[in-house]
Structure formats: structure tokens, C-alpha cells
Amino acid sequence: MEDEKVIYTVKELKELLGIGINQCYTLINTDQFPIKHIGKKIVIPVKPFKEWLNKKEKL
């Protein structure tokens, strides 16, 4: 049984989207972007991220 990924780190999101780290943090800091904080760490839940990505028309 293969474990499915539940969250992305900021670094993984950066690589997934092919953008720089500064652009990634700019995106993360928008009110409409799905993030969670675990302590000081920022993580991006996969399911809400995919929903956000599918409905987003323009970045």
C-alpha cells in the first residue's frame, strides 16, 4: 500500500509550480491560498491546493 501525500512543504510547492521561493511566499501570503501552520512551519494541504489550482483562472 502506497501512502498518498497529504501536505506539501513550501519547497515542494515551489518545485511543483516551477516558481522561485519569493514568488512562492507571495502566493502563500494571499488570503485565498490554502495554507496551515504547524508551529512556525507553513504547510499546504494537497486536496485544498488542488481545488484552488483547478478553480484559479489567473495567478
C-alpha positions as a printed Julia matrix, in Angstrom:
59×3 Matrix{Float64}:
   0.0    0.0     0.0
   1.42   3.35   -1.06
   0.96   6.34    1.23
  -0.59   9.31   -0.51
   0.91  12.72    0.14
  -1.32  14.83    2.37
   0.69  18.06    2.55
   3.31  19.93    0.54
   6.12  21.94    2.05
   6.9   25.39    0.67
   9.96  23.94   -1.08
   7.89  21.17   -2.68
   5.28  23.69   -3.81
   7.99  25.87   -5.34
   9.35  22.92   -7.3
   5.89  21.69   -8.27
   4.87  25.07   -9.7
   8.29  25.88  -11.16
   8.5   29.28   -9.47
  11.06  30.99   -7.27
  10.93  30.95   -3.5
   9.97  34.65   -3.3
   7.07  34.12   -5.72
   6.03  31.1    -3.69
   5.85  33.1    -0.45
   3.98  35.92   -2.24
   1.43  33.35   -3.41
   1.2   31.75    0.03
   0.54  35.12    1.67
  -2.6   35.78   -0.39
  -5.84  35.41    1.56
  -7.28  32.87   -0.87
  -4.39  30.4    -0.79
  -4.91  27.29    1.38
  -2.14  27.02    4.0
  -1.82  25.67    7.51
   0.71  26.44   10.21
   2.3   23.68   12.25
   4.21  25.67   14.82
   6.25  28.06   12.7
   6.25  25.75    9.68
   3.95  26.51    6.75
   2.4   23.52    5.0
  -0.02  23.32    2.1
  -2.74  20.63    2.26
  -2.8   18.76   -1.06
  -6.58  18.47   -1.53
  -7.43  22.18   -0.93
  -4.4   23.17   -3.03
  -5.59  21.08   -5.98
  -9.08  22.53   -5.65
  -7.62  26.06   -5.56
  -5.44  25.32   -8.57
  -8.34  23.9   -10.61
 -10.6   26.9    -9.97
  -7.92  29.57  -10.34
  -8.03  31.29  -13.7
  -5.07  33.63  -13.43
  -2.19  33.9   -10.94
